[in-house]
Amino acid sequence: MTYVVQSGDTMYTVAGKFGVPLAALITANPRIKDPNVIYPGQVLNIPVARGPSPPPGWCTLSLTPLRPEVHPGSALVNPGMPHIMVATMSMPDPSGWTGCGVYTAWVMDEAWTMDGGGGMVVAWFDLLPVNGTGFWINHTSPKMLGMREHICVTAEDPGHPVRPGSRMMLHGSLGQCCRRDP
């Protein structure tokens, strides 16, 4: 998994955000000559502990935070069904800090770019809060799902249009799934 350094980040705070030992973060980023000096825009490798394997046909995907106050999310994907589930953790009510009413997961085709340019929406679904815990989750079965699509989570207004807005929270590429079965 990767993380784009934000203003104010240090290796220590990034390690804390992802719950990894500082030494492991430093080891995973040998191109950083001085771990006491990192810059906004740098991309860090985040070491990920291998958890249990998903069931056959499914793959797991870490969703990388795009804002300093956002924690990683995850997706469970089965391209053969097709089916996708997205979950976020420790996400506050979006109305309190973004002025929006809902988090939305978007599955975008391979032509989509992070700056919102190009690409088509393959599927989208609003995430549902779980009892005020900061855990937001939902799933869908799109008509098609390949391993080149992107997943992004945005904060949106209720009744939003069927294109992602500019309030990007999380991102991942299905090509980075941890495990795929034939």
JORAGI-V168029 format. One record per residue. N is the residue number from 0. RES is the residue in three letters. PSI is psi in radians with two decimals (999 if undefined). BURIAL is 1 if it has 24 or more other C-alpha atoms within 12 Angstrom, else 0. Layout:
BEGIN
N;RES;PSI;BURIAL, N;RES;PSI;BURIAL
END
This chain:
BEGIN
0;MET;2.62;1, 1;THR;2.84;1, 2;TYR;2.37;1, 3;VAL;2.14;1, 4;VAL;2.33;1, 5;GLN;2.83;0, 6;SER;2.31;0, 7;GLY;-0.19;0, 8;ASP;2.57;1, 9;THR;2.89;1, 10;MET;-0.65;1, 11;TYR;-0.82;0, 12;THR;-0.61;0, 13;VAL;-0.76;1, 14;ALA;-0.75;1, 15;GLY;-0.69;0, 16;LYS;-0.66;1, 17;PHE;-0.02;1, 18;GLY;0.62;0, 19;VAL;2.63;0, 20;PRO;2.47;0, 21;LEU;-0.75;0, 22;ALA;-0.68;0, 23;ALA;-0.66;1, 24;LEU;-0.76;1, 25;ILE;-0.77;1, 26;THR;-0.63;0, 27;ALA;-0.12;0, 28;ASN;1.11;1, 29;PRO;-0.35;0, 30;ARG;-0.24;0, 31;ILE;1.85;0, 32;LYS;-0.68;0, 33;ASP;1.81;0, 34;PRO;-0.19;1, 35;ASN;-0.09;0, 36;VAL;1.82;0, 37;ILE;2.74;1, 38;TYR;2.57;0, 39;PRO;2.39;0, 40;GLY;-0.35;0, 41;GLN;2.58;0, 42;VAL;2.15;0, 43;LEU;2.48;1, 44;ASN;2.24;1, 45;ILE;2.05;1, 46;PRO;2.33;1, 47;VAL;2.19;0, 48;ALA;2.40;0, 49;ARG;2.13;0, 50;GLY;-2.88;0, 51;PRO;2.58;0, 52;SER;2.53;0, 53;PRO;2.88;0, 54;PRO;2.78;0, 55;PRO;2.41;0, 56;GLY;-0.26;0, 57;TRP;2.73;1, 58;CYS;2.72;1, 59;THR;2.64;1, 60;LEU;2.23;1, 61;SER;2.37;1, 62;LEU;2.12;1, 63;THR;2.31;1, 64;PRO;2.47;1, 65;LEU;0.00;1, 66;ARG;2.58;1, 67;PRO;-0.52;1, 68;GLU;0.03;1, 69;VAL;2.44;1, 70;HIS;2.79;1, 71;PRO;2.69;1, 72;GLY;-3.04;1, 73;SER;2.79;1, 74;ALA;2.53;1, 75;LEU;2.14;1, 76;VAL;2.39;1, 77;ASN;1.69;1, 78;PRO;-0.49;1, 79;GLY;-0.50;0, 80;MET;-0.79;0, 81;PRO;2.64;0, 82;HIS;2.58;1, 83;ILE;2.40;1, 84;MET;2.35;1, 85;VAL;2.39;1, 86;ALA;2.44;1, 87;THR;2.72;1, 88;MET;2.54;1, 89;SER;0.62;0, 90;MET;2.16;1, 91;PRO;2.88;1, 92;ASP;2.18;1, 93;PRO;-0.42;1, 94;SER;-0.47;0, 95;GLY;-0.48;0, 96;TRP;-0.16;0, 97;THR;-0.22;0, 98;GLY;0.12;0, 99;CYS;2.99;0, 100;GLY;-0.17;1, 101;VAL;2.65;1, 102;TYR;2.42;1, 103;THR;2.33;1, 104;ALA;2.32;1, 105;TRP;2.36;1, 106;VAL;2.03;1, 107;MET;2.60;1, 108;ASP;3.07;1, 109;GLU;-0.33;1, 110;ALA;-0.18;0, 111;TRP;2.53;1, 112;THR;2.75;0, 113;MET;-0.44;1, 114;ASP;0.16;0, 115;GLY;0.08;0, 116;GLY;2.43;0, 117;GLY;-3.11;0, 118;GLY;2.80;0, 119;MET;2.64;0, 120;VAL;2.11;1, 121;VAL;-0.71;1, 122;ALA;2.76;1, 123;TRP;2.66;1, 124;PHE;2.47;1, 125;ASP;2.45;1, 126;LEU;2.60;1, 127;LEU;2.40;1, 128;PRO;2.62;1, 129;VAL;1.67;0, 130;ASN;0.74;0, 131;GLY;0.41;0, 132;THR;-0.09;0, 133;GLY;0.04;0, 134;PHE;2.12;1, 135;TRP;2.34;1, 136;ILE;2.64;1, 137;ASN;3.04;1, 138;HIS;2.87;1, 139;THR;2.88;1, 140;SER;1.60;0, 141;PRO;2.86;1, 142;LYS;-0.59;0, 143;MET;2.74;0, 144;LEU;2.05;1, 145;GLY;-3.07;1, 146;MET;0.20;1, 147;ARG;-0.10;0, 148;GLU;2.89;1, 149;HIS;2.67;1, 150;ILE;2.29;1, 151;CYS;2.62;1, 152;VAL;2.26;1, 153;THR;2.82;1, 154;ALA;2.29;1, 155;GLU;2.83;1, 156;ASP;2.55;0, 157;PRO;2.51;0, 158;GLY;0.39;0, 159;HIS;2.80;0, 160;PRO;2.97;0, 161;VAL;0.79;0, 162;ARG;2.51;1, 163;PRO;2.48;1, 164;GLY;-2.91;1, 165;SER;-0.06;0, 166;ARG;1.24;1, 167;MET;2.35;1, 168;MET;-0.81;1, 169;LEU;2.69;1, 170;HIS;2.58;1, 171;GLY;2.77;1, 172;SER;2.28;1, 173;LEU;-0.39;1, 174;GLY;-0.24;1, 175;GLN;0.26;1, 176;CYS;2.49;1, 177;CYS;-0.57;1, 178;ARG;2.39;1, 179;ARG;2.35;1, 180;ASP;2.58;0, 181;PRO;999;0
END
